[in-house]
């Protein structure tokens, strides 16, 4: 699979600009056991009504709007159908039969994600919370592979208790916690909000003005527009804002960041396609029937047993008829 070198989004054409970032360079994604999905998500703020970025899998029941600063209820159940749709894309989007093909059933003619018509898909979920307020979660997603934020191509990813990412072309390293037991096929999450290796940015106060500096090189950090994560423009170190710095301080709504989800195993959508009426079953000659379930074989197996009583009755009748004619009966 070809992906954009800059953002990792699937590239359907090597000559066309990336559908997500406009990049013109493509590279081959490494083969992995899990399917990676790049996502940008938003929720509708109850206070200001804007679409606010949701840059990580927030399932603790509340979210903060970076524009108006309102802390509000957010039902985690909104994520489940969205994750199910993304799992289907990860499973079915790689090829006509997908990542986990069935040995005897083809879904090629009914696979909704093949051939891919566009690199990006949109998913929206609405849910009325316990307080009666409608909540909206939107996601723009694509198959792909995480790439170095400095534009060096695919990252090397190692799993375990934590997920470790590294770039072979530079010194970029990142560490992420294990995915929560919220959606079982979800095997890894890579988001800046969830990184466990980020140092807090340094705060410097001069003449009553509070400024932020990089904890590594001491350079001034750029405005974050409501985000809790900031990258140094000199040494490229990513750091986290301390405390409530930047909360509700954005002059305009910040754009959602790109983050990544890894899914393992067959999706629910695949199972539905394999069971549903639209499936394309392969020829029965490719899958020999078991003898103990063959109705024709079963009939032949029992035929001799059923034939013996019939022959015995016929012979008994012939003997009785012969004896009657010779006068030995009655």
C-alpha positions, 0 to 999 in steps of 0.5 A: 500500500502506498501512503503519503510520506508526510502524513501517512494517509493512503495514496490512491495515486502516486501522481495526485496530491495527498487527499489529507495534507496535499503532499506530493511524495509517496512511500510504501507502507510496511507490512503489519499484522494490525490495520492502522487508521488515521483519524481526525475527530470532532464533537459539537460543543454544548456551549458555543456550538462549534465543532471542537477537536477530539484528539484522543480516545476520550472515554472518561465521560467529559470533554473540554472545549478549547474555544469557550473552555466549557467542561461538558458531559460526553458519553463514551458510548458514542465511540463504539459504532465509530470504532466498529466502522473504523475496524471494518475499514482496517479489515476490509480496505486493504484488498478485495478479500481484506486482511482476514479472508475466509477459506471458503467464502469470498466477499470480493463482490460485496466488500464496501471498502474495495475498490477504494473510491476515496482515501478518506471516509466520514463517520458520524454518530449521534446520541441523546445523553442521560440529560436529554441533550443530543451529542454528536461525534464526527470522524474523518478516517483513512487507512494508512500507517503512522509517519515521522512528524518530521516528514521522514516516512513510516515509523517503526512501531513496537508493541508490548506493555507500551507502544514505542515508535521510532524513526530510522532517519532521525532521533524521533522517539515516542511512547504511548500507553497500552490501549484501554479495554474499551473496544477489544479489537483496538490494539494500539492508540497513537495520539499526542494527548496520550504520550507518556514521554512528554516533558512539561513546557517551562513557564517564564514570567517577565514583567507580568507576562507569562510565556512558555519555553521549550524544556530542552533548548529553551526557545520560546514556544509558539501559540497553541490555539487551545491545544495542550500539546506544543512542538518547538520550532527549533529542536522539534521537541513536543511538550505538554502545557502545564496545568490549565495553561491554554484552556479556553484561550483559543482566538479561533477553534483549532483544527483537529490533529491527526492520530492513529488507531490499530485494529486486529482481527476480523471485523463485525462487518466482515462476519455480516458479509460472510453470513449475509445474502449478498455474500459471494460463495465460492464454487462448492467443488473448491470445498469438498463435502464431508462424507458424514454430511453428504445427503447422497452419501447417506442415502447410499450408506443406508440403502443396503440395510433398507433393502434386506427386509424387503427381499426377506418379505418377498421370499417369504411370500413366494414360499407361502404361495408355493406351499399353498399351491401344492396343498401343504397349507390347510 
